Amino acid sequence: MLPPSAFADNHDVIDEVIAPHVSPVDERDYRILELNNGLTALLVNDPDADKAAASMNVQVGSAQDPDDLLGLAHFLEHMLFLGTEAYPEADAYQQYLSRNAGSHNAFTAPQDTNYFFNIEPSALEGALDRFSAFFVSPLFNADRLESERNIVHSEYIARRRDEGRRENEVLDQLLNPDHPTTQFAIGSRETLANPPEGEESLRERVMAFYERYYDANVMHLAVVAPQSLDTLESWVVERFAEIPDNDREAPTIDTPLVESDTLPRYVERQTLEDRRHVRFHFPIPDPIDAYRQKPTQLIAHLLGDEGDGSLLAALRDAGLADALSAGISRADGQHALLTVSISLTDDGAKRLDDIEATLLATIEDIRQGGLEEWRYAEQADLNEQAFRFQQPGAPQQEATRLSMNLSRYPVEDVQYAAYRMDAFDAEQHQRYLNALTPDNMLRIYSAPDIESDQVTPWFETAWQEQTPSQSGQALSDLALPGPNPFIANDLTLLNGQDEQPNTLIDSPSFTAWHMQVARFNTPKVEWRLSLQHPSASYSAEEAVLTQLLANWLNDSLNESLYPAWLAGQSFSAYAHARGITLSFSGWRDGQTPLIEEALNQLTNADIQPGDFKRVRERLQREWRNAPQDSLYAQASGTLGKALLTPQWSTQALLDASQRLERVHLVDFRKRFLDDLYVDAMAVGNLSPSLARQQANLMRGKLTPRLTDDAIPPLTPLSVDSASADTVLHPNSRREESIVLRYLQGRDQTLREQAATQVLAQWLETPFYQRLRTEEQLGYVVNAGYSPLLEAPGIAMVVQSPDTDSNTIAEHMDAFLEEADKRLENLDDATLDDYRQAVNSRLSQRDTRLGQMANRYWQATALDEVRFDRREQLAELALEVTLNDLQTLWPALRERQLDVRFNPGDEPSKVADIRQQLLPLPQNASQ
């Protein structure tokens, strides 16, 4: 590493400095550096950021895997983290990040590999030092080769039942077999096996791949931090100018994605889930080079329209489909697919040819009258509106997005490219539309009842060619959308920034809060409205009816509010244990009529038989598929159902739904609306007077009459000494094993929460290093703070493809016993790193308006509504002492509950176990 003085004059290593085109309300400073070695770096100075982040995108991915070592690019991604010449310890990078409130990850895509991290800003220079070394002097530690290969194999096994990957592998069988993105990309023990004796070793192959493809000329770095641009520039130049310049260029793919003489093709494939859908893929040129005009955006918009007269509306009205989307997939820089995806009902699965005919009729309507300049101009105006008030994400999210955009677009457009629509080119649009023909199409139908002896090689998906039985009959009443009536006009920004929500209306049956916000520089508002009913979760039947009512409301408003969603207004309803929450998000201008329409629909609209059937089928399908969910999600769900009340299992909900008909929902809606308590909150760029006007509109429409003490609370339950020996089993059909070990705090006080978070921070990296890196128990390995409402706890998870749960539990036992000793030897100076890390995480600012609204909204669900709880916890974390942790640790160990699963385990009767548990005390000392 050269000393800083070697780069006192950065002009020697910088070719050019450029500033990108950004939103007019974006107050951050930008600088793009092009270093002499070919690396491009985008520096973003965000003075308000309380996290720093960096992302390196390397324009190399699984498409470059050699035929005899599939998964090599992904394996290299794993190996790169395991030590460098400057920092040879395998966990040096992760330990440094963990001690400084940071985290990291990476992913391998067909043409990119992206590495990223976030950290406390004061530790950014040290993090960049460690991060840059991956691209300068990686060790590719031979001692870790076998363990990381096992981890990659575990990742492959964990993904084998993923429906998206299973369908993609079927699609790979239909695409050009010579195209490099159609090969197996994850890697396994088989594909990454040691080469025969006499050939290059696996480590040598990894190093050769790195030397061949990893070069400064194909790397793009983004750093987002509060430090000045000059400081960031000096840090980046000092470290990243050392990356070798071997004059490499990013690999390109010239091989056609599809062999045109094989089309059209019709295929059906088997799903593991109870789900039916059909996708229509049309090969087209990749539109990436035409990003300034976006010739496919208008076409995809018209195909994916959900308003009145749309393709989806026609299919829904005929009872054939319940969802549809259209967009670009499998893009490689030269070629792509325009894909229309349709989620089918049982009736729709029987009429695939009619659905295809209706799709082609919609394409013909677009050909005849859809490609009009006013439609393009409307899309361009909406894009400009969104860009003008673009809200940046969290620093890590921003850094990753920007580094990838640097790889795809000219540097001046890294922020603007996704929004830019310069001019309508009718001929260009027509060329893309001309590719959407029945002779240039791949159709893939997916359903659980498909049987075939032909299976894909890696994800073992049964599939077969399918011949259409007859020419389909297109549905009638198709129409292209007219001008959007919901486009906002008044986008003025109001001054005024409240510190926290203030009470707007305080009555026994209706409470409303308001917080005026200007700091996000957007005239948007987030409304949350909680409709609470005493029996919303009283029984499985009532819980189902609550979900049916929320989902019916979303479904029934879909067509009428779809143009509003396109114009930047959104509405959704979701059910929870105490009732239903309505969420309104979007521009201040035009939000009042949206609120009024949603409330009128809820209170007055007819519940049509077809709508009820569609919504019930969708929920039942979700519950039937629950045993196929990720094992981690199933274990977490089982824990929540055991330690929170009231809760109902998915099987209980499914059984209850089969006893319910439309008349029950009609009756429930009346009962629900007759007995409500309501909370409401507005956070955003609106005045108190407008907020009060809208709140009174809500109260008038809903006429709540109950007080909040009439609503049963959602209560966390206590793991006592009797239940600590209990082992729960989820209802799963997965093929892996898992242990989720939960260590519960003694009470719900803020001090207990703070101490438990510090302890979890201390455990996180050693747990990962021991059970994943060293013992290679699985791909999914983590430990961290995991509260259930206000009940503090630590969750430790290991999911393995080939180690049974009892063995995993034994490894966890051994780790915890060693942790006993480590805690005894912990000193206050070392502890302070973890206290500071927790304090930093809890002190992070909200980066988006919706994030802020959700945080404050969650506070209203607690018995004592306080909007400064996070700040209190942050301060308390700094006060945690060694004695606090040494006293808490044995109590956590005594309050242990395991969720375990091996393939074939019978599910536990969680409801019976839950009934034996008492509520967790609010304060154990009282």
N, C-alpha and C positions, 0 to 999 in steps of 0.2 A: 504494500500500500504506500503510495507516495505521500509525503507530508503535505499538509495544507498549503505550505508556502510554494509548493510546486505549481499550484494553480492560482497564484495571486493574480495573474492576468488571464482571465478565462477566454480572452479572444483567441488564444493559441489553440483552443480545443473546440470552439464553437463556430460553426459555419454561418448560422443565420439565426436571428431572433424574430419571431412573428407573433402577432396577437390575433386570436380568433374572433369571429363575429359572435356576439353574445346577446342575450335578452337585454332590453333597455332597463329593466329593473334589477338586473344582476349586478350587485355592487362589489363583487369579488374582482381581484386583479389577476390577469392571466399573462403567462409568458411561455412561448413555445421555443424550445432550443433544438437546433439540429447540430449535434456534435460531429467532430471530424471523423469519428469512427463509424458514422452512419446512424447512430441511435437518435431517435426523436423523443424528446421529453416535454411534457406539458406540465407546467407548474401553476398551481392555483393557490393564491393567497386569500384565505377566508379568515379575517380577523376574529370572527365570532365563533369559529370552530373550536369545540372542546375535545375533539379527536383529530389525530393526523392519520393519513392513510396513503398507501402507495399501491400501484398495480403495474405489473410488467406483462405486456402481451407479446408473446413470441409467435410469429406467423408460421408455425409448424404444428402439425397435429397428427392424429391417427391416420390421416390419408397418406402420410409418408412412411407408415409401418412397412417393413420388408415382409414379403409373403411368408417367410419362414419364421417370423417372430411377431405375430399379431399381438398388439397391445404394447409394443415397445415404447411408443411415445408416452403412453399413460404410465408405464413402469418408470420411465425416466423422470416424469413429474414427481413420483413418489420418492425416488432415490435422491433427487436434488436437495431435499430438505435435510438429509442425514449427515451433515457435517461439511465443513470447508477447511481450507488450509489455515485460515485465520481463526476459525472457531470449530475445531475438530469434533467436539462433543456432539453426539447425535441429537440431543435435546437443547442445545445452546440457544437456538433461535426461539423455540417455543417457550423455554424458561424465561428468556428475556421479555418476551411479549406478555406472558402471564403475570410477571412481577410488575408490569407497567400497564395493567388494564387493557391489554391488547388481545388480538386473536388473528388467526391466519387461515388460509385455505388456498386451493388451486383447483383448476379443472382442465381437462383435455377435451377439445372439440376436434372435428375433422381437420380443420385448417388453422387452429389456434391452440396454444396452451397459455393459460393465464394464471399468474401467481399474484396474490394480494394479501395485505395485512392492514390492521388499524392499531393505534397505540396512543397512549398519553402523549400529547405534543412535546412535553419536555424530554421524552425519550426517543424522539423521532430520529435524531442523528445516529444514535447507536443502532436503531432498527435498520436504517438505511445501510449502515456499515455491514451488518450481518446479511441483509437481503441482497445487496450488490454482490457479495462474495459467491452467491449461488451461480452467478453468470460469469465469474472471473476464475474461481479456483475450487470447484466442487470436488469432493473426495470420492464420491461413489463408493462409499465404505463397503469393502468386500464382506465384512462381518455382518452387515445388515442385508445382504442380497437375498438370502433365503427368507428372512422374516418379512421383508417387503413384498416378495413374490407371494407369500402366503396371504398378506393383507390384500393385495390386488385380487387374488383368487376369491377371498372372502367377499370383496366388493362385487365381483361377478356373480357369486351365488346369491347375494342379497338382492341383486337386480333381476334375477332370472324370471321372476313372476310379475315383473313390471309390464303392464299391458302396452304401454307406449313402445318399449323396446321390442316386445314380441311382435307387434304389428310392423315396426320398422324393419325387422329382420325378414318378414314376409315380403315387404316392399323391395328389400335388397335382392330377393330372388327374381324379381320382375325387371329390375333395372339392368343396365349394361354390366355384365360380370367383370369387365375390365376396368370399370370405374373405381377409383381407390376408396371412395367413401362407402362402398357396399361391403367392405370386409369387417370382420369382428374387431372391435376397437378396445374393449376393456382389458383383455388379457386374462390368462388363467395359468394354473400350474402346467397345463399341457402345452399351451402355446408359448410359454416363457420358460420351457424346460431347458436344462443345460445342453448345449450343442454336443454332438459326438466328440469323443476324444480326438485330438489332432486339429480340430477347428477352433476358431476364436471362441473364448469363453463368453458367458452371458455378460459379465462385467465389461469385457472388451467390446462387445457389441453395443452396450449402452454408451460407453465412452466414444465409440466411433460415430454413433448416431448424433451424440451431442456435438462432436467436432464438425460433423458434416453440416448440421442444420442450425445449431445455435450460434448466431452471429449478430453483432451489433446492428447490422443493416436490416435485420428482420425483427428488431425489438422496438417496442414503443412503451415508454414509461409515463405514468401520470402520478403526480403527487399533489394531494390536497391537504393544506395545513395552515395554521394561523401565522406561521413565520413569514417574514418579508420575502419577496421574490428574490432579492439579492442573496439572502441567507440560503434559501432553498437552492438557488442556482449554484452557489459555492459547494454545498453538500453534494448535490447531484453530479456536478462536473468532477469533483475530487474522486468520487467513487466509481461512477459509471463510464467515464472516459477510458477506463482500463479494460472494458470489455473488448475482446479481440475483434478486429476488423479484417475479415477474410474475404471481403468483397462478394458475399453471398447475396442472392436475391430470394425473395419469398417464392416458394414453389407454386406453380400454377397447374391447373387441371384442364387439359385440352380434350381428354377423352369424353365422348358424348355420354350424358347421363342415361339416356334411353336409346335403344336401337329402334329407330322409327318403323322398320319393317316388322316389328313384333306386335305392333298395336293394331286395334284395341285389344285389351286383355281384361278379363273378368275373373276375379279370384274371391274365394271365401276362406276365412280362417277362423280357428277356434279361440274363444276367449276363456279365461279362467273365471272371470267375473260374469255375473248375470247382467250383461249389458249388450245392446245391439246398436251398431252404427255402420254407416257406409261412408267411404271417402272416395271422391272422384279426383284423380290427379291428372292434370294436363301439362305435359312438358312445354316449357317456354324458355326463351333466353333469360339469363339472370338480369333483372332490371337494375342492378347495383350501379352500373355506369350511368344510368339515366336518373340518378337520385334527385337531380335538380328539377326534373319534370314529373317523376313518379307516375309513369303511365299505367302501372297496375293498381294504384291506390283507388282510383275511381271505379275500376272494374270490380275489384274486391269489395268495395263499399256497396255497390249495387247488388252484387250477388249475396252479400252477407246481411243485407237490410232485414230488419225485423218488424218494420212498421206495416200498416194496413196495405194489403195488395202485394206484399213481398212474397218471395218463394217460401220463407218459413211460415208466414201467416197462412198461406194456402195449405201447406202440409199440416200445420197445427189444426186448422179448421176441419181438415179431412181425417184427423185422428192418426196421422202417420208419423209425426215427428214432434220432438219437444225442444230441440235446440239445433242451431246451425252456425257455422263460422266459415269464413273464406279468407285465404291469405297465401303468402309465399312460403314454400318449404324446400328443403334440400338444396339450397342455393350454394353454388361452388365458385362463383365468380364469372362463369361462362354460361352455365345452365341452371335451371331451377324447375320447380313444379308449382303451378297454381292449384291449390287444393281447396276443395269444398267438402267440409265435414258435416255430417248430419247424424244427430242422435235420434234413434228410431223408437217408436212404440212397437208393441207386439204386432199390431196391424200393419205398421209400416214395413216390418221385416218381410211381410208377405207380398209387398207391392213395390219391389225395388225397381222394376222396369217403368212403372208409372212415375216414381220419384225421379228417375233418370230423365224421362221424357219432360217432366215439369222443369227440371234444371235446364235442359236444352232449350225449352220454350222461353225461359227467363233470359238465357244468353241471347236468343234471337230478338227478344224485346229490347235488350241493351243495344244490340247491333242496329236495330231500326230507329231507336230514339233515345238511347241512354248516353251516348258519347257527345254531350252538348257542352258548350263552353261555360254556360251559367252553372252547370253542376260542378265543373272543375273549379270555377272561381269560388263557389261556396265552400268547397273542401279546402281550397287554399286560404280563404279568409279564416276558417276555423283553425287551421294549422298556425297561422300567424297569431291569432288570438291566444292559442295555447303557448306558443313560443314567447310571446310578449310577457306572459305572467308565469313562465316556467319556474317551478319550485325545485331547488336542488335537493338531492337526497342526502343521506348520511355520507360522510367523507369516503368510507370504503366503497359504498355503492357508486358514488360519483367517480372515484378513481378507476374502478373496474370498467365502467361504461365508457369513460373517456379514453382509456388505453386501447380498448377495442375499436372505438371510433377512429383513433389515430391510424389504425391498421387498414381502415376501409375507405376513408374520405380524405380529401385535401385538408391540411391542418387548419385552414381558416374556417372550415365547416364542421369541426368536431362537435360543436354544440347545436349548430343550425341544421345539419344534414337531415335529421329525422323529420323536420318541419318544412323544409324548403320545397316550394312548388312554384317554379318561375313562370311557366307559360304552358298553355294548352296546345298540344300538338296532335291534331286529329288523326293524321296518318300513323303516327307512332302508336297511339292508343289502338287504332284499328289493327295494326300488325299483331299486337298481343291478343286482341279479341279473336282474331282469325285462327289462333291456335286452339281455341276452345271448341273443338268439334268432336263428334262421337268416334271418329276414326283416329283421334290423337288422345286417347284416354286410357287410364288405368282405373279400374273400379275394384275396390276391396271392401267386401262385406264381412263384418265381424260379429260373431254370435257364439253362445256357449254350446249349441247343439250341432256344430259342424264336426264331422268325423272324417278322418283321412289317414292313410298309412304314410303319407308324405309329411315329414316334419322338418323344420328348420334345424340347422346343425348346432346352434348354441343355446337358443332359448326354447327349443323343443315345441314349437308351435305347429299344430296340425293345420295343413292348408291344401287347397286343390283348385284347379281351374274350374270355372263356372261358365256355363253357356246361358245367355238370356233366353227365357222360355218363349218370349214373344215381344213384339214392339209394344212399348208402353203407351198409355193414354195420358196425355198431359192434363193436369187439373186446370180449371178455369179461374177467372177472376184475378188474374195476375195484373199488376200495375206497377209502374216505376214511381218512386217517391216524387212528390212535388217539392217546392221550396220549403226549407226548414223554418217553422214559425217560432222556434224557441231560441233563436240566436240572440244573445244579450246585446244590448245597445249601450247601456250606462255602465262603463267600466272605470269610472272615476274611483280613485283611492281616497278613503276617508282617513283623516288624521285621528290619532288617539290610540293609546296602548294601555290596557289594563294589566295589572300585575298578576291577577288571578280572577276566576269567575266571581261575580257578585250576584247576590240574590235579587232577582227581578220581580218575582211573584212568590209569596209565601202564604199559602192557604192550607187548611187541613187536608184537602184532597188533591192539590195541584201545587207543585213547587217548580219554579223555573229559575235558571241561572243564565247570566249573560257575561261574555267577556269580549270586549272590543279589541281587535288585533290589527296592527298595521305593519308589524315587522317582517311579515312574509311578502310584502309588496304585491298583494293580489286581492282583488275585490271579491273574494270568495267567502262563503259561510258554511260552517258545519253545524247542522242541527241534529240532536239526538232526542228521541222521545220514547220513554219507557212506559208501556201500558201494562200495569201490574194487576194480577187477578189472584184471589186466594187459592183457587184450585188448579192453577196452571200446571202443576206437577203433582197433584194430589194422588193420581193413579196413572198407570201406564196409558190408559185410554185418554185421560185429560191431557197428558203430555203429548200424545199423538195429535189430538185435536188442536192443541196450541201450535204445533209445527205445521199442520195442514192449513190452518188459517193464515199463518205468516207466508207460507209458500204459495197458497192460492192468491194472496194479495200481490205478490211479486209477479206471478204468472199472468194474472188478469190485467195487469197494467203494462205488460211488456210491449204490446203493439203501440199503445197510445203514447207511452213515454220514451220509446226508443229514439225518436227525433230529439227529445230533450237530452238524452244521454249523449248523442252525437254532438250536441251544442254545448256540452260541458256541465249539464245538470244530471245528477244521478239520485236514484231512490232505491232503497232496499229495506226489507223487513226480515228480521230473524227472531226465532223463538229462543227462550232461555227458561231457567227454572222458575222465574217469577212472572213470566208473561211474554210479551213481544216488544222488541225495540224497533222503531222506525228511524231510519237514517237518511237525511237529506244533505247532499253535498253539491256545491257548485257556485255559480255566480250569484251575487246578491240580487242582481237584476233578474227578475223572472222567477224567483224562488217561491214567492207567495202563492201564485196559481198552482205551482207544482204541489205544495203542501195541501192546498185545498182539494185538488183532484185526488190525491192519495187518500185523504181522510174521507171524502165522499164515497170513494170506491169501497173502503173498509166498512163504512157504516150503512151504505144503502144499496150497493150493487147486488144483482142476483148472482148466486153461485150456480153456474151452469153445470149440468151433469157431465158434459165432456171435459170441462175444466177440472172438476173434482176428480174424475177418473185419471186424468193425465198427472195431476199433482200427487195423488195417492200412489200411483204406479212408480213415479220417480222416487218417492220416499221409500217405498218397499224395496225397490231395486238397491238403493243405498244401504239399507239394513241387511238385505240378503248378502251383499258383497262385503260386509264388514269383516268376516273372517279371512278375507283375502287382502285386507289392508296391510300396510307395513307392520312388521312384528313390533317394532318400537312403538308405533302409535297404538297398537292393540294393548301392549303392556301398560302404557301410560293411561289409556282409557280404563283398563281394569282397576288400576290403582285409584283413579278418581272416583269410580263408581263404588269402591269400597270405603273411601274416606270422606265422601261428601254426601249429604242427604238433603233433599230428595234427589235420587238418581234412578234411572231405569236402564236395564241392559238393552242392547239392540234386539235381542231375541224377544224380550218382553214387548218392546215397541212394535216389532213386526207382527207378533201374535195379536196384539190389540188392534192394529190397523186393519186386520182381516175381518174384524167384527164391526167395523164402522162403515157407514154409508153417507151419502150426501146429506140426508135428513139430519144426521147427528151433527154434522158441521154447521148446518143452518141453525140448529138449536143452540149449539155451543157459542156461535158468534153472538147471539142475542144475550145469552147468560154472561159471556165475557164482557161485552160492552156495557151491560147493566151494572156491573160491580167492578169499578176500576179505581185504582190510585195511579196518578200520573206524575212522573218526573220529566223535566225538559231542560235542555241546555243548548244555547247558541254560542259558538266560538267562531269569531271571524271578523271581517271588515263590515260590520253593520252597527248602527247606532242603537242606544237603548230604546229609543222610541219605536223604531221598526221592529226590534226584537220583541218588545212588549205587545205590539200590534199582532205579530205572528203568534206569540204565545197565547194571547186571548182568542185568536182564531182556533187554535188547537183545543183550548179548554172548552170553547163553545161547541165545537163539533163532537167532542168526546164526553162532555158532561160527567166527569168523574165524581164519585160520591163517597168513596171509602177513604180512610186514613191509612198512613203507611204502616201502622202497627197491626193492620188486618192482613198484611201480606206475610206469609211464613218465610223466614230467612233460609238461605242456603248455608248449611252448617258443616264445618269441618269436624271430623270425628277423631278420637284419640286412639293411637296405637298403645295399648297397655301391655303389661307383662304377659297376660294370657294370650293376646292376639299376636305378640311378637314372634311366636314360633309358627304362626300360620303361614302357609305358602299358597299363594293364589295362582290359578292357571287361567289365561285368557281363552276365549272361544276362537280358536285359530285353525286355519288349514295350511299354514305356512310350513316350509320344509326346513327352517333353521331352528336353532335353540337360542334362548335369551334368558338373562337374569336382570331384572330391574330391582335393585335394593334401595329401599327408601328408609332414611333415618329422619325421624320426626322430632321437631323441637318440643319443648315442654309446655309452651303456652303461646299466645298470639301477641305478646307485647312487642313494641318496636325494638326494644333492646335485644330480645331474643332473635328477632328477625335480623338485626344488624350483625350480631355475633355469629349466627348461622351462615350468613353470607360471607363473612371473612373466613370462616372455617372452610367453606366450599371452595373459595378462591385458592386457599392453601393446598387443597386436595387435588385440584383439577389436573395440573400438569403431571405430577408423579403418578397418578392413577392411569392416565393415558400412556405415559412412557413405560410403565411397568406392564400393564395388561395388553396393550396393543403393540408397542414397538418391540419390547423384549420378549414377552410370552406369546405374542402373535395369536391371541385368542379370537380375534375377529376384526372386521372392518368398522363396525359401529361400536365405538368404545368412548364413553365420556362420563364425567362426573361434574356436577354443578348444582347450584342453588335451584330448588324446585318447589316453590310455595304452592299450597292449595288454598286459594283466597288469602287470608291473613295468617294461615298456619305455616310456619317456616319448616323447611325440610331440605335434605340433600338427596338427590337421586344419582345412583351409580348404575351404569348400563353397560352390559357386554352382550352383543349379538354375534353368534358364531355359526358357520356352516357345518362344522364337523366336531365341535366340542359340546358335550351334553351339559345341561344346566347345573347338575350337581357338581360336576368338575369345575365349571365356571365359578360356582358359589364357593368352592374350596379355595380357589385362587383369590377371590374377593376377601375371604376370611383371613388368608395369609397377609394380604395387603393391609387390611385394617389392623391386624396385630402389629405390623411394623409401624403403622401410623401412630399407634399408641406410644411407641418408643421415640419416634421422630418428634412428636408433640412435646414430650418431656424435655427434649434437647433444643427446642425452638427458643431463640433469643428474641428480645424485643426489637432489635434493629432489623432482623429478617422479617419479623411479623409486620413491621411498619410498611414494607412494600405491599403487602396484601391488604392492609387497612386502606392505604392510599389508592390501590387499584379499585376496591369496592366503592370508595368515596368518589373516584373519578367516574366510574360507570353510572352511579346514581345521580351525578351532577351533570350528565350530558344534556345539552339543550335539545329541544325538539327541532327537527330540520324541516318538517312539513306541517301545514295547518292541521291536516287530518290526524297526524300523530299526536299533536298537542291536544286536540279535541278528545281523542280516545282516552288519553291519560287522565284528563280532568273528569271525563265522564265516568270512568271506572271508580273514581273516588266517591261518587254519589251512591254507589251500591253498598257502602259500608255503614254500620250503625252510626258512627260519628263521621259526618262529612267534613273532612279537612283537606284542603287543596295543597298543603305544604308537607304532606307525609313523606314524599320522596326526599325533600330537603332535610327533614328531621332524621331520616334514616342515614343520609349521607354524613351528617354530623355525628350521629351515634357510632357509625362505623369507625371513625377516628378515635373513639373513646374505648374501643374494645381492647381489653388487656389480655396478657398471657393467662392470667388466672381465670378470666372469663371463659377462654377456650378450653382450658384444662378441666374446668368444672362442667362445661357443656358437653364435651366430647363423650364421656362415659354415659351421660344421660341419653344422648343420641343413639349410642350403641345399644342401649337397653330398649329403645323404642324403634325397633327394626322390623320392617315388613317386606317380604320378598314376593315379587311376581316372577314366576319361572314358567318356561315352556320348552318341551321337547315335542317333536312331531308325534301326533297320536295321543297327546295328553287330553284327558277329559276336562272340560271347563269347570271351574269352581262355581258353586252357588253363592255368588257374591252377595246377593241380597240377604241371605241367611247370616252371613258373617257380619254384614253392616248392622243388622238389627241388634247385635250383641255389643256394639261399641257405644261409648258415651261421648258427648261433645268434648272437644279439646278446650281446656279452660282459657278464658281471656287472659287471666293473670294467675299463674300457679302459686304465687306468693300470697295471694289474698284468700 
